[in-house]
Amino acid sequence: MARRAAAAAVACALIATGMTLTAPAAAQAAPLLEHEFTFSDPKGSDWVVPGVVTDVLVALRGGDGGCVNCSQPGGRGQSYLLQLAVTPGDTLTLYAGQSGDVFRTAGQGFVDGGKGGDKSRSGSVGNGGGGASALKLNGELLAVAGGGGGGGGHGGDRDFRPFNIDVDFGGAGGDAATGEQPGWGWGKHAGNPGKNAEDNPSFARYGKEGENGKSAGFMTSGGGGGAGGGGYPASGTAGGAGKKRLGFGAGSGGGAGMSWINSDAPQLTVLEEACPNLDFTCWGLQRADSTVKVTIPLQVDAVLYGPAEVAAGSPFEVRGIAQDSILGGSPVDGTYTLELDGEPIATGTTDGDITLPVEGIAEGTHTLTYTFTAKHRMGAYWNDSAVTRAELTLAATPTPPAESADDYVDLPQDTRNGGTPDKDTNGKGTPDKDTKAKGTEGKDADAQDEDAEDESDEPLSPAEERLREANKPLTDTIERP
């Protein structure tokens, strides 16, 4: 905000002096990737805060629980969008929780999820729990996003005939985002579901990894149980497997891991958590599976260039530039609105640099306001930081009157010394012609007077004689030694 105020003050000062602001040459729009850093190591990656950066956004998402042949998807990992105040040189350590995979694979992370339970005969294996994601600042743990519980495997096929499958589907894993408990497998011989983690030292998986799913017993043709998701300070417990000999029972889902926020860290703010299910645009490019993203927020400043003074009623142009001050003034994509004295006169999209025509305005002092909204959305942070404004004050002065013939006064014509008249000197409404201007030899005025004297035998009156003498060329009569 301070940078925007400083830019506006400089612009106003230049306008007050009557100087016209000259915009810099347009630069290529900066891709958002220059702001984002993506990490995928479940066991931690370090990132050092670069110079001039004072806050960052961190998107944490715990790994989802795996699910194949479940009645519902595996449990989701918790999601956080965090704003963190930092100092250049600080070290962030980022753990990217992985999703539980099919065929029993556990999702790794800051705290690992468990491994899915094994199947019996024609049943299906249980699915792994998701690993937890985490954020540390200079070694201090600030946040953990728990992993979802793995889904249970389906029971065996009772029919054994092709194209006539008759199975009970496994239960869904516990959801770390909503807290929904894991589901039961279908059928009457399903195992018991696991439990979501609890912040209780007596909880079975307190301070431990997600529990491995239960395996189906011999000759049960049952599905394996889903594994518990990793979390802090506790992880989810395992889902039970299908039971009873030839019971064809399905496995149930494993519990989700806990999520945790360090409430004693004043530099940490939770902006958003638990995006709605299936809302893949919730955080735009911030949201991604099995990764952690650190984003340097866009610091958008807007400047409006234009004349300090225009003629009333005459069209003119202004130029609006929106740029990121963190990344060297690179233009930023977005939308704009141009207002004249509070009334919108133009709206549209821009790549960060746009020239706009303005129709003639009335005489007086006016204010043009350029409002820019960056299109790159970063969750709730954008509510305060996406919009920037710039103003331009200009004066519309009266239009000068058009020139006309009445504005000119004919002066007496001096025809002495061979002068050639350019205006009407004969009183007949037409100018005398200057034959020299047309490339022909014209007679001098004194030669014309002599011809006129020779052609007339009548004597001149005293007045005519004086006029004749006055029109003669001046003669140098000074005697020189």
N, C-alpha and C positions, 0 to 999 in steps of 0.2 A: 504493500500500500504506500509506503514511503517513497519507493521508486516511481510509482505512478504520479504522486503529488509533485515530485521534483520535475518530472518530465513536463507536466502540465504548467508548472510555474515558468519554466524556460520558454515554452511555447507562447504563453501569455506575454512575457517580457518582450519577445521579438515582435509580436503583433503590435504591442503598444508603441514601439519605435517606428512602426510603419514598414518594417522589413518583411519581405515575402519569404516564407520558409521554403527551402528547397529540400525535397525528400531524397534520401539516399537511393542508390540503385537497388532494384529488387533482387533479393537473394532467393535461392531455391528453397522451397518449403522443407522444413526439417521433419524427417520421419520420427514417429513416436519411439522407435527402437533406440534412439539416442538417449531416451529417458529411462528405459527399462533394462533390468539385469535379471536374467533367469537362472535359477539354480535347481539342480535335479539330484544332487548327492544326498541319499537318505541319512548319511552319517556325518553331514556337516560340511559347509563351504564358508570360507571367510571372505568378506567384502569390506574394503576400507573406504570410508566416506571421503569423496574428493573435495577439493577446496571449493569455497563459496557456498556449499550446500549446508543448509541448517535444518532441514526436515525432509523426511522420506516417507513414502507409503510402502507398507509391506503386506502382501497378500499371502496369507497362510491357508492351506487347505489340507486337512488330514486325508489319508488315503481311504478310498471306499472299500467296503467289504466285497469280496468276490461273489459271483452268483452265476451258476449254470443250472438249468432245470429247477429254478426256484419258483415259487408261486408269485414272488415279488422280487425286485432288485435287492442286491446286497445293501447293507446299511450305508448311508452316506457319512463321509468324514465331516467334521466341523469346518466351517469357513469363517475367516476373520479378515477384515480390511483394517489395518492398523496405521495410525499416524504416529511417527516417532521423531521427536526433536533430537537432533544430533549435532556434533561438532566435527569439522573436518579432521580426519585422522582417526576417528572412532572406528572400531571393528565390529561388524555385525556377523554373527555366525548363524547360518540358515540350514535347517534340516528339512528336507523335502520328503514327506511321508508318501510311500508308494501304496497303490491299491492292491488288495489281495487278489491273486490271480486264480485261474481255474486249476484243476488238478492239485488242489490242496496247498498251493504256494502261499506263504505268508507275506504280507506287505511289510517291508522294512521301513524304518524311520527313526526319529529320536527315541521312541519306544516302539518296538516291533509288535505287529499283530501276530496272532497265533496261526498255526498250520491247520488246514481243514482235515476232518476225520475221514478215515478210509471207508470204503464201501464193502458190501458183501455180494458176491455173485453178480447178478444183473442190476444191482443198485448203482447209484452214482456217488462219487466222492463228495465230501463236504468242501466248502470254499474257505480260503484264507481270510483272516481279518486284516483291515487296513492299518498301516503304520501311522504314527503320530508325526505331525510337522511341528517345528519349534523355532523360536527366535531368541537369540542371546545378543546382548550388547556389552562389549568388553568383558565377556565371560559371565555376565549376570543373566539368568534365565528370566525372560519377560513374558513369554506367551507360548502356549501349547495348544494345538488343534488336534483333538482326538480322532482316531480312525474308526470307521464303521465296522460292525460285526459281519462276519461271513455268512452267506446263505447256506442252508442245509441242502444236502443232495437228495435227489428223488429216490423213491423206492423202486424195487425191481419190477419188471413187466410180468404181470400175472398170466397174460394170455399166450405169450411166446409165439404168436402168429404175426407174419409180416403185415404191415399196414393196419394193424389192429392193436395199437399200443394201449395198455391199461396200467397206468402208473399213478402213484401219489407224489405230488410235487413237494419239494423241500420248502421250509419256512424261510422268511426274510430275515436278514441280519438286523441287529439293533442300529438305530440311527443316531449318530453323534450330534447331528445338527439340530434335530428336534427333540431328542430324548425319547423317541418312540422305542418301546421295548421290542426285542426280537420276537419273530413269529413262530408259531407251531408249524411243523410239517403236516401235510395232509394225511388223512387216514387215521384209523384207530390205533395203529401200532407205531406212531411217531415217537421219537425221543423227546425229552423235556427241553424247552428252549433255554438258552443262557440268560444272563442278566447284564444290563448296562452297568458300568463301573460306578462306584459310590465313593465319596470322599470320607472314608471311614477306615481307620487302621485295621479294623477287624474284618474288612471285606477280603474275600478270598484272593483277589488279584491286586491288592494294594501294594504299590511299589514294585510291581512285576510286569512282565510282558503279557500280551493277550494269550489267553489259554487256548491250547490246541483243541480242535473239535473232537468229539467222541467218535470212535470207529464202530461200525456195525459188527455185531457178533457173527460167528461162523454159522453159515447156512440160514441166515435170516433173510437174505436177499434185500437187506435194508440199505438206505442211503446214509452216508456219513454226516455227522453234525458239523454246523458252521463254527468257525473259530472266533474267539474274541478279538476285538480291535484294540490296538495299542493306545495308551493314554497316560496322563499324568494328573494326579499322583496315583491313579489306579487304572487298570485295564479291564476289558470285558471278559466274562466267563464263557465257557464253551457251550455250544448247543449239543443236545443229545442225538444219538443215531437211531435209525429204525431198529425195532426190537422184535423178539419172538421168532422162533424157528419158522422159516418160510412165511413170515408175516408181511413181507414186502413193504415194511413201514418206511416212511420218509424221515430224513434228518431235519432237525429244527435249527433255527438261526442262532448265531453267537451274539453275545452282547457287545455294545460299543464301548470304546475307551473314553476316559474323561478328558475334558478340555480345561485349561487353566489360564488365568490372566493375573499377572503380578500387580496387585492393587497398590503396592507401595512404590511403584515407579511413576513419578509425576510426569516424566517425559513421554509416557505412552498413553495414547487415546484410541479407544475402539470406535471406529467410524461405522462399521457395518458388521453384521454376523448373520450366519445361517440364511443365505439366499433362498428364496422360495424354490421348491422342488421343480425341476425342469425349466427353470428360468435361466436359459443359457446366456442371456444378455445382461444379467444382473450387474456384473462388474465389467462387462465388455472384455477388453483384452487382458484385464487383470486376472480373470478366472481361468485356470488350467489345471488339469489333473496331474498329480505326481510331480509338481514343481512348486517352488516358492519364487515370487517375483518381488523385486525391489524397484520402486519407481521414484525418480526425482520429479516432484510435481512441476508442472508447467508454471512459470512465472510470467504471465501475459501482461504486456503493457501495450496500450493503443496510443497512436499519435494521429492527429488530423492536420494535414497540410493544406494551405489555401491562401488566397490573397487577403491582405488586411483591409483593402478598400476596393469596392466595385462600383460601377455606374448603376444606378437604380434602373431596373427593368432589363438589364443586359445579362445574358446567361454567362456562367463561368463554371469552373471545375474545381473539385477538391479531391484530395488523395488520402485514403485511410489505410494505415499500416498497423497490423497487430503482430507483435513479435515476442519471442521468448528471451527474456533478459539473461536467463541462466545459460542458455546455449548460444551465446554470442549474437543475439539479435536475429535469430532465424525466424522467418515468417511462420505463422501458425494458422492452420485451416480452421474455418468456423463460419458462423453466420453474423450478419451485421444489420443494424438499423440506423439510418441517418435521419435526424430530426432537425427541423427549423423552428426555433422558438417553442420547442416542446411538441410540435406536430410532426409525425412521421412523413417523410417525403420519399424514402427509398428503403427497400429491404432486399435481402438476398444472401447468397453464399459467396465466400471469398477464400482464396488460397493464402490470405494474409496481406495482400497488397492489391488495392483496387482504386481506380480513378472513377469518380462519379460526377455526372453533369448536374448542375443546379440551374433551374429556370430563373429568370429575372426576379428580383425581390424588390419590395417597396423601399422607398427612401427611409433612412434611419439606421439605428444600431441593432444588429441581430446576432443570435447565438446558434451555431450549428453544433449538434451533439452526435458523436459517432459511438455507438454501443456495439461491442463485439463479444460474442460468446464462442469459446473454443469448443470444437466438436469432440475432442478426445475426453471421454468420460472416465473418471476415476472414483466412482462411488460417491458417497455423501460429501467427500472433500470438495467436489465440484460445486456444491451449493454455494460456497463462499468464494471460490477461486476461479471459476470459469468465466466470469463476466468482468469486463473492464470498459472504461469510458474515456473519451477525450472530447474536449470542447474547443471551438474556434469562434472568437468574437470578431465581427467585421462590420464595417460601415458602408452603407449604400448611399452614395452622394447623388445630387441631382444630375440628370443627363444634360450635357451642354446643348444649346439650341442649334439646329441645323443652319448652315450658311445659306445666304440668299443674295441676289443682285443688289437688293436695297442696302446691304451692309457695306457697300463700296461707294465712295464719293469721287466723281470725276473731277480731276484737277485741271486748271488751265493748261493748255498745250503750249509748250515752248518749241517753236519751229525754227529757232535760230540755229546757225551752224549745221545746217543739213539735217536737223532732227526729223524723224519720221513718226507721225502720230500713230498711236495704237488704239485710241478710243475714238468715239464719235466727236469730231471737231468741225464737221460741216453743218451740224444742226439738222441733218436729214435722217438721223436714226441709223446710219450705217457708217462704219469706220472707214477712213481713207485707207487705200491699199498701199502696202509697202512693197513696191515691185522688186526691191533688192532681196526681200525674203524669198521671192520665187525664182531667184537665180538670174534675173535680167538687169541690165544697166538702167538705173533710174536717174533722172536729172536732179541736179542740186536745186535747192530752193532759190538761190540767187539767179541761176540760169533761167529758171522758169519766170522770174520777175522781169528779166531783161527781154525774154521773148514776148511777154505780155505788153511791155512798154513799146516794143517795135511794132506790134500789131495794132496799137491804138494811136491815132493821130490827135486825139483830143488831149488838151492840156490837163494836168492833174490839179485838183483843188489843194489848198494849203494842208488840209487834214490828211488827204491821201499822200501828199508829199512827205509829211512827217511819218506816216505809217511805213512808207517805202524806206525811209532812212533808218527807221527802227529795226526793220527786218533784214537790213544788210549785214553781212558778216563783219565782225569786229576786225579792225585793222590796227596792226601794231605801228604806231607813229613815233615810237621813242627812238631818238637818235643815239647811236652807239659809236664810240670812238673806233 
